[in-house]
Amino acid sequence: MKAVAFVGFKKSGKTTAVESVAKVLKEKGYRVAVAKSMHADFDREGSDTWRFSRIADTVVVRAHDTDAVLFRAKDINALFSMVSADFLLMEGFKSIQHVPKVICAKDEAEVGELNDGLAVAVSGIIASTGVEEMDGLPVIDATREPEKLADIVERRAFMLPNIDCGLCGFKCAEMARMIVNGEKTLKDCVVLSQKPKVTVKIDGQVLPMKDWVQELVEKTIRGMLSSMKGYREGKRIEIVIRTE
């Protein structure tokens, strides 16, 4: 799954940019997911769902206008592992460091403040002023040229494992900046480029694992299975765990 974060301060045009790009990508036949970072509580304190969530691990809501699953992910990796799509468009998530970003800003000062070396384009309110480039980045009005912004997302979106395994010699944030700057490619990420010895998928989404974790899983499973009647050595062992 490829990803891009649309970052910016309040009322900078993030939602419009995400909506415009998502529409173009959908028209091209891609599966698109959107993640929104909120500073306010999503579930109102005292509501039925809020009360249920104090007890249950997961709360499923069926409403007239939409359906929802409420749960608390232990970290950002666990949250995104629930998503199955070709492109994940994130609104917000300014602190995220393992995906490229589109800066949505109202003025040049905001662009400078938000540019952490991961930006691939600038959009938002500032794009309506007629500026075509800023800080070496293309400035694109998502309302007038959504296809142009979507093309950049399509070509440059990526998501690193965000596990800082160190196998490439860098942390994921450092590798992400080098990929954005053209110094590295996704092939330089050992976790993404290597053919893993052990692959674990959760609802179709691959769970990244360091080499030592893969080795631990392999030896543990082979050790348990080898003591069972009918076990034989094979080149491929498949185990499916269903929770339903």
Residue pairs with C-beta under 8 A, 6 or more apart in sequence:
1 80
1 83
1 84
1 85
1 86
1 87
1 88
1 159
1 205
2 86
2 87
2 88
2 157
2 158
2 159
3 80
3 87
3 88
3 89
3 90
3 99
3 157
3 158
3 159
4 87
4 88
4 89
4 90
4 99
4 100
4 101
4 102
4 120
4 153
4 156
4 157
5 90
5 92
5 93
5 94
5 96
5 99
5 100
5 101
5 102
6 14
6 17
6 18
6 89
6 90
6 91
6 92
6 101
6 102
6 104
6 123
7 14
7 92
7 93
7 94
7 101
7 102
7 103
7 104
7 114
8 14
8 103
8 104
8 105
8 110
8 114
8 124
9 105
9 106
9 110
9 114
11 106
11 125
12 104
12 105
12 106
12 110
12 124
12 125
13 104
13 106
13 123
13 124
13 125
13 127
13 142
14 91
14 92
14 104
14 124
15 91
16 124
16 142
16 143
17 102
17 104
17 123
17 124
17 142
17 149
18 34
18 89
18 91
20 142
20 143
20 146
20 149
20 150
21 89
21 142
21 146
21 149
21 150
21 153
22 32
22 34
22 89
23 146
24 146
24 147
24 149
24 150
25 32
25 86
25 87
25 150
25 153
25 154
26 32
28 150
28 154
30 85
30 86
30 87
31 84
31 85
31 86
31 87
32 85
32 86
32 87
32 89
33 83
33 84
33 85
33 87
33 88
33 89
34 88
34 89
34 90
34 91
35 79
35 80
35 83
35 88
35 89
35 90
35 91
35 93
36 90
36 91
36 92
37 90
37 91
37 92
37 93
38 92
42 70
43 49
43 50
43 53
43 70
44 50
49 59
49 61
49 70
52 59
53 59
53 70
53 72
57 71
58 69
58 70
58 71
59 69
59 70
59 71
60 67
60 68
60 69
60 70
61 67
61 68
61 69
61 70
73 79
73 82
76 96
76 162
77 161
77 162
77 163
77 208
80 88
80 159
81 202
81 205
81 207
82 202
82 203
82 205
83 205
84 203
84 204
84 205
87 153
87 154
87 157
88 159
89 153
90 96
90 99
94 114
97 116
97 118
97 172
97 173
97 176
98 159
98 160
98 161
98 162
98 172
98 173
98 176
99 118
99 157
99 158
99 159
99 160
99 176
100 118
100 119
100 120
100 156
100 157
100 158
100 176
100 179
100 180
101 114
101 116
101 118
101 119
101 120
102 119
102 120
102 121
102 122
102 123
102 149
102 152
102 153
103 110
103 111
103 114
103 115
103 119
103 121
103 122
103 123
103 124
103 137
104 122
104 123
104 124
104 125
105 111
105 114
105 122
105 124
105 125
105 126
106 124
106 125
106 126
107 125
107 126
108 126
108 134
110 126
111 122
111 126
111 134
111 135
111 137
112 135
115 135
115 137
117 177
117 180
117 181
118 176
118 177
118 180
119 135
119 137
119 180
120 137
120 152
120 153
120 156
120 180
121 137
121 138
121 139
121 140
121 149
121 152
122 134
122 135
122 137
122 138
122 139
122 140
123 139
123 140
123 141
123 142
123 149
124 142
126 134
126 139
127 139
127 140
127 141
127 142
128 141
128 143
131 139
132 138
132 139
133 139
138 152
140 148
140 149
140 152
142 149
156 180
158 176
158 179
158 186
160 172
160 175
160 176
160 179
160 189
160 192
161 172
161 189
161 191
161 192
161 208
162 172
162 208
163 172
163 191
163 208
163 210
164 171
164 172
165 190
165 191
165 210
165 211
167 190
167 191
167 210
167 211
168 175
168 188
168 189
168 190
170 178
175 184
175 188
175 189
178 184
178 188
179 185
179 186
179 188
186 192
186 193
187 193
191 208
191 210
196 209
196 214
197 214
197 215
197 218
198 209
198 213
198 214
198 215
198 217
198 218
199 206
200 206
200 207
200 209
200 217
201 207
209 217
221 237
221 239
222 237
225 231
225 237
